[in-house]
Amino acid sequence: MAIRPLLAAAALLAPVAAGADPTGQAIDATVAKGYPQLDALYRDLHAHPELGFQEVRTAGVLAARMRALGFTVTEKVGGTGLVALYRNGDGPTLLVRTELDGLPMEEKSGLPYASRAQANFEGKTSFVAHSCGHDVHMTAWIGAAQALLAMKAQWHGTLMFVAQPAEEQVKGAKAMIADGLFTRFPKPDAGIAVHVGSEPTGTVIVKDGVVSSNSDSVEVTFNGRGGHGSMPSATIDPIVMGARFVTDVQTVISRQKDAGTFGVVTVGAFQAGTVGNIIPDTAVLKLSLRSFTPAVRTLLLDGVSRVAKASAAMAAAPEPTVKWLHGTAAVVNDAALGAKVAAALAASSPDTIRHVPASEPGWSASEDYSAFVEAGVPSVYMTIGGYDAATLARFAAKGQTVPSNHSPFFAPDHEAAIRSGIRTLTVAALAVMR
Protein backbone atom coordinates (compact mmCIF):
# COMPACT_ATOMS: atom_id res chain seq x y z
CA MET A 1 0.00 0.00 0.00
CA ALA A 2 1.29 3.44 -0.92
CA ILE A 3 0.51 6.27 1.45
CA ARG A 4 0.14 9.92 0.57
CA PRO A 5 0.09 12.81 3.09
CA LEU A 6 -3.29 13.78 4.51
CA LEU A 7 -2.66 16.69 6.83
CA ALA A 8 -5.16 19.35 5.73
CA ALA A 9 -7.98 20.02 8.17
CA ALA A 10 -6.46 17.64 10.72
CA ALA A 11 -6.80 18.42 14.39
CA LEU A 12 -3.28 18.75 15.74
CA LEU A 13 -3.08 17.21 19.20
CA ALA A 14 -0.29 18.63 21.36
CA PRO A 15 2.33 15.96 22.09
CA VAL A 16 3.95 15.52 25.47
CA ALA A 17 7.63 16.19 25.97
CA ALA A 18 9.82 13.16 25.41
CA GLY A 19 10.02 11.11 28.58
CA ALA A 20 7.53 13.30 30.47
CA ASP A 21 4.86 10.59 30.73
CA PRO A 22 5.48 7.37 32.72
CA THR A 23 3.97 5.25 29.96
CA GLY A 24 6.14 6.90 27.35
CA GLN A 25 9.19 6.52 29.58
CA ALA A 26 8.54 2.79 30.02
CA ILE A 27 8.10 2.23 26.28
CA ASP A 28 11.20 4.22 25.38
CA ALA A 29 13.26 2.37 27.99
CA THR A 30 12.26 -1.00 26.56
CA VAL A 31 13.00 0.13 23.03
CA ALA A 32 16.36 1.62 23.98
CA LYS A 33 17.41 -1.61 25.68
CA GLY A 34 16.48 -3.82 22.75
CA TYR A 35 17.02 -1.53 19.77
CA PRO A 36 20.33 -3.02 18.53
CA GLN A 37 18.57 -6.37 18.09
CA LEU A 38 15.59 -4.66 16.42
CA ASP A 39 17.89 -2.82 14.02
CA ALA A 40 19.57 -6.09 13.08
CA LEU A 41 16.15 -7.64 12.52
CA TYR A 42 15.11 -4.76 10.27
CA ARG A 43 18.24 -5.00 8.13
CA ASP A 44 17.82 -8.76 7.81
CA LEU A 45 14.17 -8.48 6.76
CA HIS A 46 14.99 -5.66 4.34
CA ALA A 47 17.72 -7.69 2.66
CA HIS A 48 15.60 -10.85 2.35
CA PRO A 49 12.11 -9.90 1.13
CA GLU A 50 9.67 -12.50 -0.19
CA LEU A 51 6.60 -12.23 -2.37
CA GLY A 52 3.04 -12.87 -1.24
CA PHE A 53 2.29 -16.44 -0.14
CA GLN A 54 6.03 -17.19 -0.49
CA GLU A 55 7.05 -15.61 2.85
CA VAL A 56 8.36 -18.82 4.42
CA ARG A 57 11.65 -17.43 5.71
CA THR A 58 10.09 -14.15 6.86
CA ALA A 59 7.30 -15.90 8.77
CA GLY A 60 9.83 -18.25 10.35
CA VAL A 61 11.98 -15.36 11.60
CA LEU A 62 8.97 -13.64 13.20
CA ALA A 63 7.61 -16.89 14.64
CA ALA A 64 10.91 -17.62 16.37
CA ARG A 65 11.02 -14.11 17.87
CA MET A 66 7.46 -14.35 19.18
CA ARG A 67 7.99 -17.79 20.70
CA ALA A 68 11.09 -16.48 22.45
CA LEU A 69 8.92 -13.76 24.01
CA GLY A 70 6.45 -16.33 25.35
CA PHE A 71 3.69 -16.11 22.73
CA THR A 72 1.86 -19.22 21.57
CA VAL A 73 2.48 -19.23 17.82
CA THR A 74 0.56 -20.95 15.04
CA GLU A 75 2.14 -20.89 11.60
CA LYS A 76 0.78 -21.48 8.08
CA VAL A 77 -2.53 -19.74 8.70
CA GLY A 78 -3.93 -18.69 5.34
CA GLY A 79 -0.83 -20.00 3.60
CA THR A 80 2.20 -18.36 5.18
CA GLY A 81 0.52 -16.22 7.84
CA LEU A 82 1.05 -16.61 11.55
CA VAL A 83 -0.95 -15.94 14.70
CA ALA A 84 0.79 -15.28 18.03
CA LEU A 85 -1.31 -15.22 21.22
CA TYR A 86 -0.41 -13.98 24.69
CA ARG A 87 -3.02 -14.26 27.44
CA ASN A 88 -2.73 -11.98 30.44
CA GLY A 89 -5.88 -12.52 32.47
CA ASP A 90 -9.43 -11.46 31.69
CA GLY A 91 -10.00 -8.61 29.30
CA PRO A 92 -10.47 -7.73 25.65
CA THR A 93 -8.75 -9.46 22.76
CA LEU A 94 -6.73 -7.08 20.61
CA LEU A 95 -5.57 -7.80 17.05
CA VAL A 96 -2.21 -6.21 16.20
CA ARG A 97 -1.42 -6.75 12.53
CA THR A 98 1.65 -6.55 10.32
CA GLU A 99 2.32 -7.60 6.71
CA LEU A 100 4.96 -10.07 5.55
CA ASP A 101 5.38 -9.58 1.81
CA GLY A 102 7.60 -7.51 -0.46
CA LEU A 103 7.10 -6.21 -3.99
CA PRO A 104 8.17 -7.67 -7.37
CA MET A 105 10.61 -4.87 -8.22
CA GLU A 106 14.30 -4.03 -8.09
CA GLU A 107 15.53 -1.89 -5.22
CA LYS A 108 17.69 1.09 -6.24
CA SER A 109 18.15 2.76 -2.85
CA GLY A 110 21.91 2.19 -2.73
CA LEU A 111 21.69 1.05 0.90
CA PRO A 112 24.47 -1.30 2.02
CA TYR A 113 21.83 -3.86 2.98
CA ALA A 114 19.68 -3.35 -0.14
CA SER A 115 17.80 -6.37 -1.38
CA ARG A 116 19.12 -8.42 -4.29
CA ALA A 117 16.57 -11.17 -3.72
CA GLN A 118 14.78 -12.74 -6.66
CA ALA A 119 11.70 -14.92 -6.91
CA ASN A 120 9.21 -16.33 -9.36
CA PHE A 121 6.46 -13.85 -10.15
CA GLU A 122 3.74 -14.85 -12.61
CA GLY A 123 6.03 -17.35 -14.31
CA LYS A 124 9.05 -15.06 -14.59
CA THR A 125 12.05 -14.33 -12.38
CA SER A 126 11.72 -10.96 -10.69
CA PHE A 127 13.70 -8.94 -8.19
CA VAL A 128 11.96 -8.50 -4.82
CA ALA A 129 12.15 -5.46 -2.54
CA HIS A 130 10.57 -4.11 0.65
CA SER A 131 9.72 -0.83 -1.08
CA CYS A 132 6.44 -0.36 0.76
CA GLY A 133 7.77 -0.39 4.32
CA HIS A 134 6.57 -3.78 5.52
CA ASP A 135 10.04 -4.37 6.99
CA VAL A 136 9.49 -1.30 9.21
CA HIS A 137 6.06 -2.60 10.18
CA MET A 138 7.32 -6.07 11.11
CA THR A 139 10.12 -4.66 13.24
CA ALA A 140 7.76 -2.27 15.04
CA TRP A 141 5.34 -5.19 15.54
CA ILE A 142 8.05 -7.20 17.32
CA GLY A 143 9.12 -4.14 19.32
CA ALA A 144 5.55 -3.46 20.43
CA ALA A 145 5.19 -7.06 21.59
CA GLN A 146 8.36 -6.66 23.67
CA ALA A 147 7.15 -3.39 25.17
CA LEU A 148 3.71 -4.72 26.04
CA LEU A 149 5.15 -7.76 27.78
CA ALA A 150 7.52 -5.52 29.75
CA MET A 151 4.44 -3.52 30.86
CA LYS A 152 2.00 -6.40 31.35
CA ALA A 153 1.10 -5.25 34.86
CA GLN A 154 -0.65 -2.30 33.19
CA TRP A 155 -3.08 -4.26 31.01
CA HIS A 156 -5.21 -7.39 30.95
CA GLY A 157 -6.65 -9.47 28.15
CA THR A 158 -5.32 -11.33 25.11
CA LEU A 159 -2.85 -10.03 22.58
CA MET A 160 -3.45 -11.49 19.11
CA PHE A 161 -0.46 -10.55 16.96
CA VAL A 162 -1.22 -11.41 13.33
CA ALA A 163 1.43 -11.45 10.58
CA GLN A 164 -0.47 -11.46 7.31
CA PRO A 165 0.79 -12.68 3.93
CA ALA A 166 0.12 -11.19 0.48
CA GLU A 167 -1.05 -7.70 1.41
CA GLU A 168 0.32 -6.36 -1.87
CA GLN A 169 -1.96 -8.76 -3.70
CA VAL A 170 -4.87 -7.77 -1.38
CA LYS A 171 -5.50 -11.48 -0.82
CA GLY A 172 -3.80 -12.41 2.44
CA ALA A 173 -6.33 -11.15 4.97
CA LYS A 174 -9.17 -13.01 3.27
CA ALA A 175 -7.01 -16.14 3.08
CA MET A 176 -6.39 -16.04 6.83
CA ILE A 177 -10.07 -15.49 7.59
CA ALA A 178 -11.03 -18.37 5.28
CA ASP A 179 -8.53 -20.54 7.17
CA GLY A 180 -10.31 -19.93 10.46
CA LEU A 181 -8.60 -16.83 11.83
CA PHE A 182 -11.69 -15.87 13.82
CA THR A 183 -12.95 -19.40 14.56
CA ARG A 184 -9.75 -21.27 15.42
CA PHE A 185 -8.59 -18.27 17.46
CA PRO A 186 -10.41 -15.69 19.63
CA LYS A 187 -12.51 -13.12 17.76
CA PRO A 188 -10.82 -9.76 18.49
CA ASP A 189 -12.73 -6.97 20.22
CA ALA A 190 -10.57 -4.38 18.44
CA GLY A 191 -7.71 -4.15 15.97
CA ILE A 192 -4.80 -1.80 15.26
CA ALA A 193 -2.15 -1.42 12.56
CA VAL A 194 0.32 1.18 11.30
CA HIS A 195 1.77 2.04 7.89
CA VAL A 196 4.89 4.08 7.25
CA GLY A 197 4.67 6.85 4.65
CA SER A 198 6.49 9.91 3.36
CA GLU A 199 5.45 12.29 6.12
CA PRO A 200 8.07 13.66 8.57
CA THR A 201 9.25 11.20 11.19
CA GLY A 202 7.49 11.80 14.48
CA THR A 203 4.15 12.37 12.76
CA VAL A 204 1.26 10.00 13.46
CA ILE A 205 -2.02 10.35 11.57
CA VAL A 206 -5.21 8.90 13.02
CA LYS A 207 -8.11 9.27 10.59
CA ASP A 208 -11.78 8.68 11.25
CA GLY A 209 -13.99 7.04 8.64
CA VAL A 210 -12.64 5.95 5.25
CA VAL A 211 -8.86 5.54 5.36
CA SER A 212 -8.05 3.80 2.08
CA SER A 213 -9.79 3.09 -1.22
CA ASN A 214 -11.73 0.19 -2.67
CA SER A 215 -9.48 -1.69 -5.07
CA ASP A 216 -10.43 -3.88 -8.04
CA SER A 217 -8.11 -5.60 -10.51
CA VAL A 218 -9.72 -6.34 -13.87
CA GLU A 219 -8.42 -8.09 -16.99
CA VAL A 220 -9.92 -7.32 -20.41
CA THR A 221 -9.17 -9.59 -23.38
CA PHE A 222 -10.06 -8.31 -26.86
CA ASN A 223 -10.58 -11.13 -29.34
CA GLY A 224 -9.72 -10.36 -32.95
CA ARG A 225 -8.57 -12.24 -36.05
CA GLY A 226 -4.85 -12.25 -36.73
CA GLY A 227 -3.11 -11.83 -40.03
CA HIS A 228 -0.42 -10.08 -42.07
CA GLY A 229 0.31 -6.48 -41.20
CA SER A 230 0.17 -5.53 -44.89
CA MET A 231 -3.42 -6.76 -45.22
CA PRO A 232 -5.33 -5.35 -42.23
CA SER A 233 -8.68 -5.61 -44.01
CA ALA A 234 -8.43 -9.39 -43.74
CA THR A 235 -8.09 -9.15 -39.98
CA ILE A 236 -9.88 -7.83 -36.92
CA ASP A 237 -7.21 -5.91 -35.07
CA PRO A 238 -7.40 -6.31 -31.25
CA ILE A 239 -4.66 -3.71 -30.75
CA VAL A 240 -6.86 -1.01 -32.29
CA MET A 241 -9.74 -2.11 -30.04
CA GLY A 242 -7.49 -1.99 -26.99
CA ALA A 243 -6.08 1.42 -27.91
CA ARG A 244 -9.57 2.84 -28.36
CA PHE A 245 -10.61 1.33 -25.03
CA VAL A 246 -7.64 2.88 -23.16
CA THR A 247 -8.82 6.33 -24.23
CA ASP A 248 -12.58 5.86 -24.07
CA VAL A 249 -12.65 4.19 -20.64
CA GLN A 250 -11.47 7.46 -19.07
CA THR A 251 -14.83 9.01 -20.00
CA VAL A 252 -16.29 6.87 -17.22
CA ILE A 253 -14.27 9.09 -14.89
CA SER A 254 -14.68 12.42 -16.69
CA ARG A 255 -18.29 12.13 -17.88
CA GLN A 256 -20.11 9.50 -15.80
CA LYS A 257 -18.67 9.78 -12.29
CA ASP A 258 -19.75 12.74 -10.19
CA ALA A 259 -16.94 15.31 -10.29
CA GLY A 260 -16.91 15.64 -6.51
CA THR A 261 -16.27 11.96 -5.82
CA PHE A 262 -13.04 10.00 -6.02
CA GLY A 263 -12.45 7.38 -8.68
CA VAL A 264 -9.49 6.16 -10.74
CA VAL A 265 -9.22 3.81 -13.73
CA THR A 266 -5.62 2.91 -14.58
CA VAL A 267 -4.58 0.66 -17.45
CA GLY A 268 -1.28 -0.66 -16.19
CA ALA A 269 -0.54 -3.39 -18.75
CA PHE A 270 -1.25 -3.77 -22.49
CA GLN A 271 0.00 -7.06 -23.87
CA ALA A 272 -0.39 -7.91 -27.57
CA GLY A 273 1.62 -9.07 -30.55
CA THR A 274 5.20 -10.14 -31.12
CA VAL A 275 6.52 -8.29 -34.19
CA GLY A 276 5.54 -5.28 -36.27
CA ASN A 277 4.18 -7.07 -39.34
CA ILE A 278 1.80 -9.50 -37.64
CA ILE A 279 -1.63 -8.49 -36.36
CA PRO A 280 -2.29 -10.73 -33.33
CA ASP A 281 -5.44 -12.62 -32.41
CA THR A 282 -5.80 -11.09 -28.94
CA ALA A 283 -4.86 -8.13 -26.81
CA VAL A 284 -4.89 -8.39 -23.01
CA LEU A 285 -5.21 -5.29 -20.82
CA LYS A 286 -4.90 -5.22 -17.04
CA LEU A 287 -6.61 -2.49 -15.04
CA SER A 288 -6.62 -1.13 -11.51
CA LEU A 289 -9.78 0.61 -10.29
CA ARG A 290 -9.92 2.73 -7.11
CA SER A 291 -12.87 4.35 -5.34
CA PHE A 292 -14.11 5.30 -1.89
CA THR A 293 -17.84 4.47 -2.03
CA PRO A 294 -19.75 1.33 -3.06
CA ALA A 295 -21.73 3.35 -5.62
CA VAL A 296 -18.63 4.62 -7.43
CA ARG A 297 -17.06 1.16 -7.23
CA THR A 298 -20.06 -0.29 -9.07
CA LEU A 299 -20.03 2.56 -11.59
CA LEU A 300 -16.39 1.90 -12.48
CA LEU A 301 -16.80 -1.86 -12.82
CA ASP A 302 -19.91 -1.49 -14.98
CA GLY A 303 -18.29 1.26 -17.03
CA VAL A 304 -15.19 -0.80 -17.83
CA SER A 305 -17.34 -3.68 -19.05
CA ARG A 306 -19.61 -1.46 -21.10
CA VAL A 307 -16.77 0.46 -22.82
CA ALA A 308 -14.90 -2.78 -23.59
CA LYS A 309 -17.96 -4.27 -25.26
CA ALA A 310 -18.56 -1.06 -27.23
CA SER A 311 -14.94 -0.99 -28.44
CA ALA A 312 -15.30 -4.55 -29.74
CA ALA A 313 -18.70 -3.86 -31.31
CA MET A 314 -17.24 -0.92 -33.27
CA ALA A 315 -14.73 -3.32 -34.84
CA ALA A 316 -17.35 -6.01 -35.57
CA ALA A 317 -15.33 -8.26 -33.28
CA PRO A 318 -16.46 -11.00 -30.90
CA GLU A 319 -17.44 -9.83 -27.45
CA PRO A 320 -14.39 -9.28 -25.19
CA THR A 321 -13.76 -11.19 -22.00
CA VAL A 322 -13.94 -8.95 -18.94
CA LYS A 323 -12.60 -10.78 -15.89
CA TRP A 324 -12.56 -9.48 -12.32
CA LEU A 325 -9.35 -10.81 -10.80
CA HIS A 326 -9.42 -9.69 -7.19
CA GLY A 327 -10.08 -6.70 -4.99
CA THR A 328 -10.75 -5.36 -1.54
CA ALA A 329 -13.00 -2.84 0.12
CA ALA A 330 -11.98 0.45 1.70
CA VAL A 331 -10.60 0.41 5.25
CA VAL A 332 -13.03 2.26 7.53
CA ASN A 333 -11.77 3.29 10.97
CA ASP A 334 -13.96 3.18 14.05
CA ALA A 335 -14.53 6.77 15.24
CA ALA A 336 -14.78 6.00 18.96
CA LEU A 337 -11.66 3.84 18.93
CA GLY A 338 -9.82 6.44 16.85
CA ALA A 339 -10.66 9.21 19.31
CA LYS A 340 -9.51 7.08 22.25
CA VAL A 341 -6.23 6.14 20.56
CA ALA A 342 -5.51 9.69 19.37
CA ALA A 343 -6.06 11.05 22.89
CA ALA A 344 -3.83 8.37 24.42
CA LEU A 345 -1.06 9.07 21.90
CA ALA A 346 -1.22 12.79 22.59
CA ALA A 347 -0.92 12.09 26.33
CA SER A 348 1.91 9.56 26.15
CA SER A 349 4.00 10.19 23.05
CA PRO A 350 6.44 12.86 21.86
CA ASP A 351 5.14 12.29 18.33
CA THR A 352 3.00 14.90 16.61
CA ILE A 353 -0.52 13.46 16.49
CA ARG A 354 -2.91 14.52 13.74
CA HIS A 355 -6.54 13.44 14.15
CA VAL A 356 -8.25 13.72 10.75
CA PRO A 357 -12.07 13.89 10.63
CA ALA A 358 -14.21 11.53 8.59
CA SER A 359 -15.28 14.44 6.37
CA GLU A 360 -11.80 14.52 4.81
CA PRO A 361 -11.07 12.07 1.96
CA GLY A 362 -8.99 8.99 2.59
CA TRP A 363 -5.88 7.80 0.78
CA SER A 364 -6.16 6.70 -2.82
CA ALA A 365 -4.12 3.56 -2.12
CA SER A 366 -5.78 0.35 -0.95
CA GLU A 367 -5.29 -2.11 1.90
CA ASP A 368 -6.81 -5.52 2.55
CA TYR A 369 -6.89 -4.85 6.30
CA SER A 370 -10.46 -3.98 5.33
CA ALA A 371 -11.27 -7.71 5.39
CA PHE A 372 -10.73 -7.74 9.16
CA VAL A 373 -12.98 -4.69 9.55
CA GLU A 374 -15.68 -6.28 7.38
CA ALA A 375 -15.45 -9.40 9.55
CA GLY A 376 -16.54 -7.29 12.52
CA VAL A 377 -13.29 -6.07 14.14
CA PRO A 378 -13.57 -2.34 15.08
CA SER A 379 -10.20 -0.93 14.14
CA VAL A 380 -7.90 2.05 13.87
CA TYR A 381 -5.38 1.97 11.03
CA MET A 382 -2.73 4.68 11.42
CA THR A 383 0.06 6.29 9.41
CA ILE A 384 3.52 7.07 10.78
CA GLY A 385 6.09 9.39 9.20
CA GLY A 386 9.10 7.89 7.48
CA TYR A 387 11.50 10.69 6.48
CA ASP A 388 13.68 12.77 8.81
CA ALA A 389 13.78 16.56 8.54
CA ALA A 390 17.23 16.66 6.94
CA THR A 391 16.20 14.34 4.12
CA LEU A 392 12.99 16.26 3.47
CA ALA A 393 14.94 19.55 3.41
CA ARG A 394 17.50 18.13 1.00
CA PHE A 395 14.86 17.05 -1.49
CA ALA A 396 12.95 20.32 -1.09
CA ALA A 397 16.09 22.33 -1.86
CA LYS A 398 16.33 20.47 -5.15
CA GLY A 399 12.64 21.04 -5.92
CA GLN A 400 12.00 17.31 -5.67
CA THR A 401 9.63 15.15 -3.66
CA VAL A 402 11.00 12.33 -1.55
CA PRO A 403 10.62 8.81 -2.97
CA SER A 404 7.27 7.43 -1.87
CA ASN A 405 6.14 3.89 -1.09
CA HIS A 406 6.60 1.52 -4.05
CA SER A 407 9.42 3.64 -5.47
CA PRO A 408 12.67 1.70 -6.10
CA PHE A 409 14.40 4.54 -4.23
CA PHE A 410 12.15 4.38 -1.13
CA ALA A 411 14.51 4.52 1.86
CA PRO A 412 12.89 5.89 5.00
CA ASP A 413 14.71 6.81 8.20
CA HIS A 414 14.01 3.36 9.55
CA GLU A 415 15.19 3.89 13.14
CA ALA A 416 12.95 6.90 13.76
CA ALA A 417 10.04 5.19 12.00
CA ILE A 418 10.49 1.96 13.95
CA ARG A 419 10.63 3.80 17.29
CA SER A 420 7.52 5.79 16.37
CA GLY A 421 5.75 2.63 15.21
CA ILE A 422 6.51 0.85 18.47
CA ARG A 423 5.22 3.79 20.54
CA THR A 424 2.11 4.09 18.40
CA LEU A 425 1.18 0.41 18.54
CA THR A 426 2.01 0.09 22.24
CA VAL A 427 0.10 3.18 23.37
CA ALA A 428 -2.87 2.23 21.18
CA ALA A 429 -2.86 -1.28 22.67
CA LEU A 430 -2.79 0.09 26.22
CA ALA A 431 -5.67 2.44 25.40
CA VAL A 432 -7.77 -0.59 24.48
CA MET A 433 -6.64 -3.01 27.20
CA ARG A 434 -6.18 -0.94 30.34
MOTAJO-V779957 format. One line per field, one symbol per residue. ss: DSSP state (H for helix, E for strand, C for the rest). psi: psi as a letter, one per 30 degrees, with the letter a starting at -180 (. if undefined). Layout:
ss=???
psi=???
This chain:
ss=CCCCCCCCCCEEECCCCCCCCHHHHHHHHHHHHHHHHHHHHHHHHHHCCCCCCCCHHHHHHHHHHHHHHCCEEEEEECCCEEEEEEEECCCCEEEEEEECCCECCCCCCCCCCCCCCEEEECCEEEECECCCCHHHHHHHHHHHHHHHHHCHHHCCEEEEEEEECCCCCCCHHHHHHHCCCCCCCCCCCEEEEEEECCCECCEEEEECEECCEEEEEEEEEEECECEECCCHHHCECHHHHHHHHHHHCCHHHHHHCCCCCCEEEEEEEEEECCCCCEECCEEEEEEEEEECCHHHHHHHHHHHHHHHHHHHHHCCCCCCEEEEEEEECCCEECHHHHHHHHHHHHHHCCCEEEEECCCCCCCCCECCCHHHHHCCCCEEEEEECCECHHHHHHHHHCCCCCCCCCCCCCCCCHHHHHHHHHHHHHHHHHHHHC
psi=kkklkifkgkkjkkllkkgfkeeeeeeeeeeeegeeeeeeeeeeeefhlllkggheeeeeeeeeeeeffgkjkklhjhcgllkkkjkiakalkkkjkllflakilkkgfgkfgkkglllkjhglkklkkigfgfeeeeeeeeeeeeeeefgffglkakkijkjklhefghfeeeeeefggegeflkkkflllllkkaglkkgkkkjklbkellkkkkkkkjkjajlakffiffgljjfeeeeeeeeeffffeeffekkfglkkkjkjfkjjklelfgkklelkkkklkkkleleeeeeeeeeeeeeeeeeeeefghllklkjkkellllkkjkkeeeeeeeeeeeffgkfljkjjklffklakfllkgffeeeffgjkljklkklfkleeeeeeeeffglllklkgkfgjilieeeeeeeeeeeeeeeeeeef.
